[in-house]
Amino acid sequence: MPRYDYKCTACGIVQERWHAIWECDLEHECACGGLQERLISAPSVNPDLEPYLDENLGHQPVWIESRQHRTAEMKRRGLVDQWGVGARLCDDRG
């Protein structure tokens, strides 16, 4: 989900909101009761992972070289990444 910055027209507080693109044009209200206007901000770009040794993918540590490699290793081992739960790993047993 995209991140947007909004600034209150009454008190000037800037707030970060995560929501669907279609919600951009909806009016957002600040805690003070004023309306917030969307700010134009620079996009954030997530670089690829630095190589690291992952000790959570099984009995033996695995050298992970990129996000794509991590995804392939997880799939090969029957693991899923629980998005939104702090990147915890789980298998079929939960």
N, CA, C and O atoms as CSV, one atom per row, in Angstrom:
chain,resi,resn,atom,element,x,y,z
A,1,MET,N,N,0.834,-1.166,0.000
A,1,MET,CA,C,0.000,0.000,0.000
A,1,MET,C,C,0.891,1.246,0.000
A,1,MET,O,O,1.874,1.297,0.739
A,2,PRO,N,N,0.567,2.233,-0.805
A,2,PRO,CA,C,1.391,3.447,-0.883
A,2,PRO,C,C,1.293,4.299,0.382
A,2,PRO,O,O,0.310,4.249,1.121
A,3,ARG,N,N,2.345,5.078,0.598
A,3,ARG,CA,C,2.417,5.996,1.723
A,3,ARG,C,C,2.244,7.409,1.190
A,3,ARG,O,O,2.826,7.769,0.167
A,4,TYR,N,N,1.442,8.207,1.886
A,4,TYR,CA,C,1.198,9.581,1.491
A,4,TYR,C,C,1.414,10.493,2.688
A,4,TYR,O,O,1.158,10.108,3.829
A,5,ASP,N,N,1.888,11.708,2.419
A,5,ASP,CA,C,2.042,12.724,3.456
A,5,ASP,C,C,0.909,13.732,3.312
A,5,ASP,O,O,0.580,14.166,2.208
A,6,TYR,N,N,0.321,14.093,4.444
A,6,TYR,CA,C,-0.755,15.076,4.482
A,6,TYR,C,C,-0.400,16.169,5.478
A,6,TYR,O,O,0.187,15.896,6.525
A,7,LYS,N,N,-0.758,17.414,5.149
A,7,LYS,CA,C,-0.519,18.546,6.040
A,7,LYS,C,C,-1.858,19.186,6.383
A,7,LYS,O,O,-2.677,19.458,5.505
A,8,CYS,N,N,-2.065,19.420,7.682
A,8,CYS,CA,C,-3.308,20.028,8.143
A,8,CYS,C,C,-3.318,21.508,7.754
A,8,CYS,O,O,-2.341,22.220,7.987
A,9,THR,N,N,-4.409,21.962,7.168
A,9,THR,CA,C,-4.521,23.363,6.768
A,9,THR,C,C,-4.768,24.275,7.964
A,9,THR,O,O,-4.587,25.489,7.864
A,10,ALA,N,N,-5.183,23.697,9.105
A,10,ALA,CA,C,-5.459,24.505,10.298
A,10,ALA,C,C,-4.232,24.618,11.215
A,10,ALA,O,O,-3.821,25.725,11.562
A,11,CYS,N,N,-3.652,23.483,11.607
A,11,CYS,CA,C,-2.555,23.513,12.589
A,11,CYS,C,C,-1.174,23.290,11.973
A,11,CYS,O,O,-0.170,23.533,12.643
A,12,GLY,N,N,-1.087,22.837,10.719
A,12,GLY,CA,C,0.184,22.669,10.035
A,12,GLY,C,C,0.906,21.363,10.316
A,12,GLY,O,O,2.008,21.158,9.806
A,13,ILE,N,N,0.323,20.470,11.113
A,13,ILE,CA,C,0.957,19.195,11.412
A,13,ILE,C,C,0.970,18.320,10.163
A,13,ILE,O,O,-0.027,18.218,9.450
A,14,VAL,N,N,2.129,17.686,9.909
A,14,VAL,CA,C,2.263,16.769,8.774
A,14,VAL,C,C,2.105,15.351,9.298
A,14,VAL,O,O,2.733,14.964,10.284
A,15,GLN,N,N,1.258,14.584,8.626
A,15,GLN,CA,C,0.984,13.214,9.038
A,15,GLN,C,C,1.187,12.277,7.862
A,15,GLN,O,O,0.846,12.606,6.725
A,16,GLU,N,N,1.745,11.107,8.142
A,16,GLU,CA,C,1.951,10.075,7.136
A,16,GLU,C,C,0.760,9.120,7.184
A,16,GLU,O,O,0.351,8.690,8.263
A,17,ARG,N,N,0.211,8.792,6.033
A,17,ARG,CA,C,-0.911,7.850,5.952
A,17,ARG,C,C,-0.602,6.780,4.919
A,17,ARG,O,O,-0.011,7.057,3.876
A,18,TRP,N,N,-1.010,5.552,5.224
A,18,TRP,CA,C,-0.898,4.428,4.296
A,18,TRP,C,C,-2.320,4.085,3.868
A,18,TRP,O,O,-3.162,3.763,4.707
A,19,HIS,N,N,-2.590,4.153,2.574
A,19,HIS,CA,C,-3.911,3.777,2.093
A,19,HIS,C,C,-3.873,3.508,0.598
A,19,HIS,O,O,-2.884,3.789,-0.080
A,20,ALA,N,N,-4.968,2.958,0.104
A,20,ALA,CA,C,-5.075,2.634,-1.321
A,20,ALA,C,C,-5.063,3.913,-2.163
A,20,ALA,O,O,-5.435,4.987,-1.689
A,21,ILE,N,N,-4.638,3.781,-3.397
A,21,ILE,CA,C,-4.566,4.930,-4.298
A,21,ILE,C,C,-5.929,5.595,-4.457
A,21,ILE,O,O,-6.012,6.822,-4.514
A,22,TRP,N,N,-6.991,4.808,-4.529
A,22,TRP,CA,C,-8.320,5.389,-4.738
A,22,TRP,C,C,-8.762,6.246,-3.561
A,22,TRP,O,O,-9.707,7.022,-3.708
A,23,GLU,N,N,-8.122,6.141,-2.401
A,23,GLU,CA,C,-8.485,6.938,-1.231
A,23,GLU,C,C,-7.786,8.301,-1.199
A,23,GLU,O,O,-8.042,9.093,-0.292
A,24,CYS,N,N,-6.918,8.587,-2.158
A,24,CYS,CA,C,-6.170,9.848,-2.173
A,24,CYS,C,C,-7.069,11.071,-2.227
A,24,CYS,O,O,-6.788,12.081,-1.583
A,25,ASP,N,N,-8.139,10.984,-2.986
A,25,ASP,CA,C,-8.997,12.148,-3.173
A,25,ASP,C,C,-10.061,12.299,-2.092
A,25,ASP,O,O,-10.814,13.273,-2.105
A,26,LEU,N,N,-10.139,11.359,-1.162
A,26,LEU,CA,C,-11.074,11.494,-0.053
A,26,LEU,C,C,-10.549,12.547,0.913
A,26,LEU,O,O,-9.339,12.731,1.040
A,27,GLU,N,N,-11.463,13.240,1.597
A,27,GLU,CA,C,-11.030,14.232,2.582
A,27,GLU,C,C,-10.562,13.528,3.840
A,27,GLU,O,O,-11.217,12.615,4.343
A,28,HIS,N,N,-9.411,13.969,4.340
A,28,HIS,CA,C,-8.859,13.421,5.577
A,28,HIS,C,C,-8.895,14.523,6.617
A,28,HIS,O,O,-8.552,15.671,6.334
A,29,GLU,N,N,-9.313,14.165,7.826
A,29,GLU,CA,C,-9.439,15.140,8.896
A,29,GLU,C,C,-8.317,14.953,9.913
A,29,GLU,O,O,-7.975,13.826,10.271
A,30,CYS,N,N,-7.751,16.057,10.370
A,30,CYS,CA,C,-6.705,16.060,11.385
A,30,CYS,C,C,-7.344,15.900,12.765
A,30,CYS,O,O,-8.549,16.099,12.919
A,31,ALA,N,N,-6.548,15.544,13.757
A,31,ALA,CA,C,-7.031,15.408,15.130
A,31,ALA,C,C,-7.589,16.738,15.657
A,31,ALA,O,O,-8.461,16.740,16.525
A,32,CYS,N,N,-7.093,17.864,15.138
A,32,CYS,CA,C,-7.573,19.177,15.583
A,32,CYS,C,C,-8.905,19.547,14.948
A,32,CYS,O,O,-9.532,20.528,15.347
A,33,GLY,N,N,-9.342,18.767,13.958
A,33,GLY,CA,C,-10.604,19.032,13.273
A,33,GLY,C,C,-10.441,19.683,11.911
A,33,GLY,O,O,-11.398,19.765,11.142
A,34,GLY,N,N,-9.226,20.149,11.605
A,34,GLY,CA,C,-8.964,20.763,10.316
A,34,GLY,C,C,-8.831,19.725,9.216
A,34,GLY,O,O,-8.637,18.540,9.488
A,35,LEU,N,N,-8.936,20.171,7.979
A,35,LEU,CA,C,-8.772,19.272,6.836
A,35,LEU,C,C,-7.296,19.166,6.465
A,35,LEU,O,O,-6.530,20.115,6.634
A,36,GLN,N,N,-6.913,18.001,5.959
A,36,GLN,CA,C,-5.535,17.771,5.539
A,36,GLN,C,C,-5.466,17.769,4.022
A,36,GLN,O,O,-6.359,17.258,3.346
A,37,GLU,N,N,-4.388,18.352,3.494
A,37,GLU,CA,C,-4.157,18.311,2.052
A,37,GLU,C,C,-2.937,17.444,1.777
A,37,GLU,O,O,-1.965,17.443,2.533
A,38,ARG,N,N,-3.015,16.713,0.683
A,38,ARG,CA,C,-1.929,15.796,0.331
A,38,ARG,C,C,-0.729,16.583,-0.168
A,38,ARG,O,O,-0.874,17.516,-0.957
A,39,LEU,N,N,0.454,16.205,0.294
A,39,LEU,CA,C,1.697,16.824,-0.138
A,39,LEU,C,C,2.338,15.979,-1.232
A,39,LEU,O,O,2.166,14.761,-1.265
A,40,ILE,N,N,3.062,16.618,-2.110
A,40,ILE,CA,C,3.840,15.904,-3.119
A,40,ILE,C,C,5.203,15.641,-2.486
A,40,ILE,O,O,5.896,16.574,-2.081
A,41,SER,N,N,5.578,14.389,-2.405
A,41,SER,CA,C,6.859,14.040,-1.789
A,41,SER,C,C,7.610,13.065,-2.687
A,41,SER,O,O,7.035,12.426,-3.567
A,42,ALA,N,N,8.902,12.974,-2.438
A,42,ALA,CA,C,9.754,12.093,-3.239
A,42,ALA,C,C,9.373,10.638,-2.994
A,42,ALA,O,O,9.056,10.267,-1.864
A,43,PRO,N,N,9.400,9.812,-4.032
A,43,PRO,CA,C,9.098,8.391,-3.840
A,43,PRO,C,C,10.208,7.700,-3.062
A,43,PRO,O,O,11.369,8.106,-3.112
A,44,SER,N,N,9.835,6.661,-2.352
A,44,SER,CA,C,10.857,5.873,-1.658
A,44,SER,C,C,11.159,4.642,-2.500
A,44,SER,O,O,10.258,4.022,-3.066
A,45,VAL,N,N,12.420,4.305,-2.573
A,45,VAL,CA,C,12.856,3.159,-3.355
A,45,VAL,C,C,13.580,2.202,-2.413
A,45,VAL,O,O,14.523,2.587,-1.722
A,46,ASN,N,N,13.130,0.964,-2.394
A,46,ASN,CA,C,13.771,-0.035,-1.550
A,46,ASN,C,C,14.877,-0.725,-2.335
A,46,ASN,O,O,14.607,-1.421,-3.314
A,47,PRO,N,N,16.126,-0.534,-1.907
A,47,PRO,CA,C,17.213,-1.215,-2.605
A,47,PRO,C,C,17.161,-2.704,-2.324
A,47,PRO,O,O,16.492,-3.151,-1.392
A,48,ASP,N,N,17.862,-3.457,-3.128
A,48,ASP,CA,C,17.926,-4.898,-2.903
A,48,ASP,C,C,18.677,-5.163,-1.602
A,48,ASP,O,O,19.362,-4.285,-1.079
A,49,LEU,N,N,18.542,-6.368,-1.095
A,49,LEU,CA,C,19.206,-6.751,0.144
A,49,LEU,C,C,20.711,-6.851,-0.032
A,49,LEU,O,O,21.202,-7.226,-1.096
A,50,GLU,N,N,21.431,-6.511,1.019
A,50,GLU,CA,C,22.854,-6.824,1.066
A,50,GLU,C,C,22.961,-8.317,1.372
A,50,GLU,O,O,22.129,-8.834,2.118
A,51,PRO,N,N,23.937,-9.024,0.836
A,51,PRO,CA,C,24.074,-10.450,1.153
A,51,PRO,C,C,24.215,-10.671,2.666
A,51,PRO,O,O,24.887,-9.909,3.362
A,52,TYR,N,N,23.568,-11.727,3.148
A,52,TYR,CA,C,23.632,-12.043,4.581
A,52,TYR,C,C,23.416,-13.534,4.799
A,52,TYR,O,O,22.911,-14.237,3.924
A,53,LEU,N,N,23.806,-14.005,5.984
A,53,LEU,CA,C,23.643,-15.400,6.362
A,53,LEU,C,C,22.337,-15.526,7.137
A,53,LEU,O,O,22.206,-14.957,8.220
A,54,ASP,N,N,21.371,-16.265,6.598
A,54,ASP,CA,C,20.066,-16.434,7.237
A,54,ASP,C,C,20.041,-17.764,7.982
A,54,ASP,O,O,20.175,-18.827,7.376
A,55,GLU,N,N,19.871,-17.697,9.281
A,55,GLU,CA,C,19.859,-18.903,10.111
A,55,GLU,C,C,18.431,-19.373,10.409
A,55,GLU,O,O,18.241,-20.292,11.206
A,56,ASN,N,N,17.435,-18.759,9.784
A,56,ASN,CA,C,16.035,-19.068,10.074
A,56,ASN,C,C,15.330,-19.871,8.990
A,56,ASN,O,O,14.122,-20.089,9.080
A,57,LEU,N,N,16.049,-20.313,7.976
A,57,LEU,CA,C,15.411,-21.008,6.862
A,57,LEU,C,C,15.501,-22.525,6.957
A,57,LEU,O,O,15.117,-23.223,6.018
A,58,GLY,N,N,15.986,-23.030,8.036
A,58,GLY,CA,C,16.106,-24.476,8.181
A,58,GLY,C,C,17.175,-24.832,9.186
A,58,GLY,O,O,17.562,-24.015,10.022
A,59,HIS,N,N,17.651,-26.071,9.094
A,59,HIS,CA,C,18.637,-26.548,10.051
A,59,HIS,C,C,20.024,-25.974,9.790
A,59,HIS,O,O,20.794,-25.771,10.729
A,60,GLN,N,N,20.349,-25.713,8.539
A,60,GLN,CA,C,21.653,-25.167,8.180
A,60,GLN,C,C,21.496,-23.712,7.732
A,60,GLN,O,O,20.554,-23.402,7.002
A,61,PRO,N,N,22.398,-22.807,8.153
A,61,PRO,CA,C,22.347,-21.421,7.678
A,61,PRO,C,C,22.492,-21.360,6.154
A,61,PRO,O,O,23.181,-22.184,5.553
A,62,VAL,N,N,21.841,-20.382,5.547
A,62,VAL,CA,C,21.863,-20.221,4.090
A,62,VAL,C,C,22.365,-18.819,3.774
A,62,VAL,O,O,21.906,-17.843,4.366
A,63,TRP,N,N,23.308,-18.719,2.840
A,63,TRP,CA,C,23.806,-17.429,2.401
A,63,TRP,C,C,22.812,-16.862,1.389
A,63,TRP,O,O,22.641,-17.425,0.307
A,64,ILE,N,N,22.151,-15.741,1.735
A,64,ILE,CA,C,21.148,-15.106,0.879
A,64,ILE,C,C,21.804,-13.952,0.144
A,64,ILE,O,O,22.469,-13.115,0.753
A,65,GLU,N,N,21.613,-13.910,-1.180
A,65,GLU,CA,C,22.290,-12.909,-1.991
A,65,GLU,C,C,21.384,-11.796,-2.499
A,65,GLU,O,O,21.886,-10.745,-2.898
A,66,SER,N,N,20.050,-11.991,-2.497
A,66,SER,CA,C,19.122,-10.960,-2.975
A,66,SER,C,C,17.715,-11.314,-2.503
A,66,SER,O,O,17.486,-12.404,-1.980
A,67,ARG,N,N,16.777,-10.390,-2.689
A,67,ARG,CA,C,15.377,-10.670,-2.340
A,67,ARG,C,C,14.845,-11.850,-3.153
A,67,ARG,O,O,14.150,-12.722,-2.630
A,68,GLN,N,N,15.184,-11.856,-4.435
A,68,GLN,CA,C,14.727,-12.933,-5.317
A,68,GLN,C,C,15.281,-14.283,-4.841
A,68,GLN,O,O,14.570,-15.288,-4.853
A,69,HIS,N,N,16.532,-14.299,-4.431
A,69,HIS,CA,C,17.140,-15.527,-3.932
A,69,HIS,C,C,16.454,-15.975,-2.643
A,69,HIS,O,O,16.197,-17.165,-2.463
A,70,ARG,N,N,16.153,-15.031,-1.740
A,70,ARG,CA,C,15.470,-15.360,-0.481
A,70,ARG,C,C,14.085,-15.952,-0.765
A,70,ARG,O,O,13.697,-16.948,-0.155
A,71,THR,N,N,13.351,-15.343,-1.682
A,71,THR,CA,C,12.023,-15.840,-2.042
A,71,THR,C,C,12.108,-17.255,-2.601
A,71,THR,O,O,11.297,-18.112,-2.251
A,72,ALA,N,N,13.088,-17.501,-3.469
A,72,ALA,CA,C,13.258,-18.838,-4.059
A,72,ALA,C,C,13.621,-19.864,-2.988
A,72,ALA,O,O,13.102,-20.980,-3.005
A,73,GLU,N,N,14.505,-19.503,-2.056
A,73,GLU,CA,C,14.891,-20.419,-0.982
A,73,GLU,C,C,13.701,-20.734,-0.082
A,73,GLU,O,O,13.512,-21.882,0.321
A,74,MET,N,N,12.901,-19.720,0.234
A,74,MET,CA,C,11.726,-19.944,1.075
A,74,MET,C,C,10.734,-20.872,0.379
A,74,MET,O,O,10.184,-21.781,0.999
A,75,LYS,N,N,10.511,-20.636,-0.908
A,75,LYS,CA,C,9.583,-21.477,-1.675
A,75,LYS,C,C,10.090,-22.920,-1.736
A,75,LYS,O,O,9.321,-23.868,-1.577
A,76,ARG,N,N,11.388,-23.069,-1.968
A,76,ARG,CA,C,11.984,-24.397,-2.056
A,76,ARG,C,C,11.827,-25.164,-0.744
A,76,ARG,O,O,11.701,-26.388,-0.754
A,77,ARG,N,N,11.832,-24.454,0.382
A,77,ARG,CA,C,11.726,-25.086,1.691
A,77,ARG,C,C,10.302,-25.136,2.229
A,77,ARG,O,O,10.078,-25.604,3.346
A,78,GLY,N,N,9.321,-24.651,1.433
A,78,GLY,CA,C,7.922,-24.687,1.856
A,78,GLY,C,C,7.578,-23.669,2.927
A,78,GLY,O,O,6.660,-23.883,3.719
A,79,LEU,N,N,8.317,-22.549,2.959
A,79,LEU,CA,C,8.073,-21.500,3.949
A,79,LEU,C,C,7.326,-20.338,3.315
A,79,LEU,O,O,7.404,-20.121,2.106
A,80,VAL,N,N,6.608,-19.600,4.135
A,80,VAL,CA,C,5.919,-18.403,3.653
A,80,VAL,C,C,6.312,-17.231,4.534
A,80,VAL,O,O,6.580,-17.397,5.724
A,81,ASP,N,N,6.345,-16.058,3.947
A,81,ASP,CA,C,6.639,-14.826,4.667
A,81,ASP,C,C,5.305,-14.211,5.058
A,81,ASP,O,O,4.511,-13.855,4.187
A,82,GLN,N,N,5.048,-14.081,6.345
A,82,GLN,CA,C,3.779,-13.500,6.792
A,82,GLN,C,C,3.896,-11.999,6.726
A,82,GLN,O,O,4.392,-11.369,7.661
A,83,TRP,N,N,3.445,-11.415,5.628
A,83,TRP,CA,C,3.524,-9.984,5.419
A,83,TRP,C,C,2.676,-9.270,6.456
A,83,TRP,O,O,1.546,-9.676,6.726
A,84,GLY,N,N,3.219,-8.207,7.039
A,84,GLY,CA,C,2.488,-7.425,8.017
A,84,GLY,C,C,2.637,-7.913,9.441
A,84,GLY,O,O,2.050,-7.332,10.354
A,85,VAL,N,N,3.417,-8.980,9.656
A,85,VAL,CA,C,3.602,-9.497,11.009
A,85,VAL,C,C,5.093,-9.447,11.352
A,85,VAL,O,O,5.612,-10.359,11.996
A,86,GLY,N,N,5.773,-8.397,10.930
A,86,GLY,CA,C,7.184,-8.259,11.261
A,86,GLY,C,C,8.088,-9.237,10.547
A,86,GLY,O,O,9.144,-9.591,11.071
A,87,ALA,N,N,7.702,-9.683,9.363
A,87,ALA,CA,C,8.507,-10.589,8.543
A,87,ALA,C,C,8.843,-11.891,9.272
A,87,ALA,O,O,9.934,-12.435,9.102
A,88,ARG,N,N,7.919,-12.384,10.074
A,88,ARG,CA,C,8.109,-13.681,10.720
A,88,ARG,C,C,8.014,-14.783,9.689
A,88,ARG,O,O,7.267,-14.665,8.717
A,89,LEU,N,N,8.743,-15.825,9.886
A,89,LEU,CA,C,8.681,-16.970,8.986
A,89,LEU,C,C,7.898,-18.079,9.667
A,89,LEU,O,O,7.999,-18.254,10.881
A,90,CYS,N,N,7.123,-18.822,8.904
A,90,CYS,CA,C,6.417,-19.960,9.476
A,90,CYS,C,C,6.327,-21.043,8.418
A,90,CYS,O,O,6.469,-20.782,7.224
A,91,ASP,N,N,6.091,-22.252,8.872
A,91,ASP,CA,C,5.883,-23.343,7.945
A,91,ASP,C,C,4.438,-23.836,8.104
A,91,ASP,O,O,3.623,-23.151,8.722
A,92,ASP,N,N,4.117,-24.992,7.564
A,92,ASP,CA,C,2.738,-25.489,7.602
A,92,ASP,C,C,2.205,-25.697,9.026
A,92,ASP,O,O,0.994,-25.678,9.245
A,93,ARG,N,N,3.092,-25.890,9.971
A,93,ARG,CA,C,2.670,-26.123,11.351
A,93,ARG,C,C,2.339,-24.834,12.078
A,93,ARG,O,O,1.870,-24.884,13.215
A,94,GLY,N,N,2.572,-23.645,11.445
A,94,GLY,CA,C,2.272,-22.362,12.060
A,94,GLY,C,C,3.406,-21.881,12.852
A,94,GLY,O,O,3.332,-20.807,13.447
